[in-house]
Structure formats: C-alpha cells, structure tokens
Amino acid sequence: SSGINAEWPLRPGARDPNYLHRMTTLFAVNVLVDVCPPDVITKFMVPVISNLANDPVPNVRFNVAKTMAKIAPGIDATTIETQVKPCLTRLNEDDDSDVKWFAQEALIICH
C-alpha cells in the first residue's frame, strides 16, 4: 500500500445532505483516479463510490456508473468482479432510464 489515505477527504462529501456535494465527491474521484495508485483506488475510492450507488438522487447514481467506468481500467480484475460489477448490475436495474443507460455502458467497459 502506498500509505496514502484518499478516503478522508471523500467521505464527508459522500455523506453530505446536499446532493451537489455528493456529486462533487464523485467529480473529485474522477480527477484523483488519474494520480492515485490502484491500491488506493481499490481500498478507499471504490467503497465511497459504491455507497453512493444507493443515493436517492438519480443524477448521483448515474454519475456513480460513469465513475465506475472511469476507474475500471486501472484496477484489478478481482475488485471489478467482486465490487464494481455487482454495483453496476444493481444500477442496471434502476427505475431511472439514465442510470440504467450509464450502468450498461460501464458494464461493457468492465467486460
């Protein structure tokens, strides 16, 4: 492990009652993923993203799918199979059509 704790700045935003702050958390992950090693992404970011998949706001949920699509190429196959794909499969059954569409696109990237 690299010794970097990338979760601490993400966790408060992921729990914020304002959905825009939860969206900002996802946008931050999309930027950080380019500079963080895979173990940091897997250990700290994937759990934060996965928790946001249960968000009541559809825009947050479809951004979870978009974020999963972005991180998938840089993480190990086990994490994809055990954490990313199950999350995306749930989102693929969402009532919101945009959430479903982005989840389907992300699942294609994960295969």
Contacts in CASP RR format, 6 or more apart in sequence:
PFRMAT RR
TARGET T0000
AUTHOR 0000-0000-0000
METHOD contacts of the structure
MODEL  1
SSGINAEWPLRPGARDPNYLHRMTTLFAVNVLVDVCPPDVITKFMVPVIS
NLANDPVPNVRFNVAKTMAKIAPGIDATTIETQVKPCLTRLNEDDDSDVK
WFAQEALIICH
1 39 0 8 1.000
1 40 0 8 1.000
1 43 0 8 1.000
2 37 0 8 1.000
2 39 0 8 1.000
2 40 0 8 1.000
3 40 0 8 1.000
4 36 0 8 1.000
4 37 0 8 1.000
4 40 0 8 1.000
5 44 0 8 1.000
6 32 0 8 1.000
6 36 0 8 1.000
6 40 0 8 1.000
6 41 0 8 1.000
6 44 0 8 1.000
6 45 0 8 1.000
7 43 0 8 1.000
7 44 0 8 1.000
7 45 0 8 1.000
7 47 0 8 1.000
7 48 0 8 1.000
9 28 0 8 1.000
10 25 0 8 1.000
10 28 0 8 1.000
10 29 0 8 1.000
10 44 0 8 1.000
10 45 0 8 1.000
10 48 0 8 1.000
11 48 0 8 1.000
13 21 0 8 1.000
13 22 0 8 1.000
13 24 0 8 1.000
13 25 0 8 1.000
14 22 0 8 1.000
14 25 0 8 1.000
14 48 0 8 1.000
14 51 0 8 1.000
14 52 0 8 1.000
15 22 0 8 1.000
16 22 0 8 1.000
16 25 0 8 1.000
19 55 0 8 1.000
19 57 0 8 1.000
19 59 0 8 1.000
19 60 0 8 1.000
22 52 0 8 1.000
22 55 0 8 1.000
22 57 0 8 1.000
22 60 0 8 1.000
23 59 0 8 1.000
23 60 0 8 1.000
23 63 0 8 1.000
25 48 0 8 1.000
25 52 0 8 1.000
26 49 0 8 1.000
26 52 0 8 1.000
26 60 0 8 1.000
26 63 0 8 1.000
26 64 0 8 1.000
26 66 0 8 1.000
26 67 0 8 1.000
27 63 0 8 1.000
29 45 0 8 1.000
29 48 0 8 1.000
29 49 0 8 1.000
29 67 0 8 1.000
29 71 0 8 1.000
30 66 0 8 1.000
30 67 0 8 1.000
30 70 0 8 1.000
32 45 0 8 1.000
33 41 0 8 1.000
33 45 0 8 1.000
33 70 0 8 1.000
33 71 0 8 1.000
33 74 0 8 1.000
36 45 0 8 1.000
38 74 0 8 1.000
38 75 0 8 1.000
38 76 0 8 1.000
41 71 0 8 1.000
41 74 0 8 1.000
41 75 0 8 1.000
42 75 0 8 1.000
42 76 0 8 1.000
42 79 0 8 1.000
45 71 0 8 1.000
46 71 0 8 1.000
46 75 0 8 1.000
46 79 0 8 1.000
46 83 0 8 1.000
46 84 0 8 1.000
47 83 0 8 1.000
49 64 0 8 1.000
49 67 0 8 1.000
49 68 0 8 1.000
49 71 0 8 1.000
49 87 0 8 1.000
50 64 0 8 1.000
50 83 0 8 1.000
50 87 0 8 1.000
52 60 0 8 1.000
52 61 0 8 1.000
52 63 0 8 1.000
52 64 0 8 1.000
53 61 0 8 1.000
53 64 0 8 1.000
53 87 0 8 1.000
53 90 0 8 1.000
53 91 0 8 1.000
55 61 0 8 1.000
55 64 0 8 1.000
58 94 0 8 1.000
58 96 0 8 1.000
58 98 0 8 1.000
58 99 0 8 1.000
59 98 0 8 1.000
61 91 0 8 1.000
61 94 0 8 1.000
61 96 0 8 1.000
61 99 0 8 1.000
62 91 0 8 1.000
62 96 0 8 1.000
62 98 0 8 1.000
62 99 0 8 1.000
62 101 0 8 1.000
62 102 0 8 1.000
62 103 0 8 1.000
63 102 0 8 1.000
64 87 0 8 1.000
64 91 0 8 1.000
65 88 0 8 1.000
65 91 0 8 1.000
65 99 0 8 1.000
65 102 0 8 1.000
65 103 0 8 1.000
65 105 0 8 1.000
65 106 0 8 1.000
66 102 0 8 1.000
66 106 0 8 1.000
68 84 0 8 1.000
68 87 0 8 1.000
68 88 0 8 1.000
68 106 0 8 1.000
68 110 0 8 1.000
69 102 0 8 1.000
69 105 0 8 1.000
69 106 0 8 1.000
69 109 0 8 1.000
69 110 0 8 1.000
71 84 0 8 1.000
72 80 0 8 1.000
72 84 0 8 1.000
72 106 0 8 1.000
72 109 0 8 1.000
72 110 0 8 1.000
73 109 0 8 1.000
75 84 0 8 1.000
80 110 0 8 1.000
84 110 0 8 1.000
85 107 0 8 1.000
85 110 0 8 1.000
88 103 0 8 1.000
88 106 0 8 1.000
88 107 0 8 1.000
88 110 0 8 1.000
89 103 0 8 1.000
89 107 0 8 1.000
91 99 0 8 1.000
91 100 0 8 1.000
91 102 0 8 1.000
91 103 0 8 1.000
91 106 0 8 1.000
92 100 0 8 1.000
92 103 0 8 1.000
92 104 0 8 1.000
92 107 0 8 1.000
93 100 0 8 1.000
94 100 0 8 1.000
94 103 0 8 1.000
END
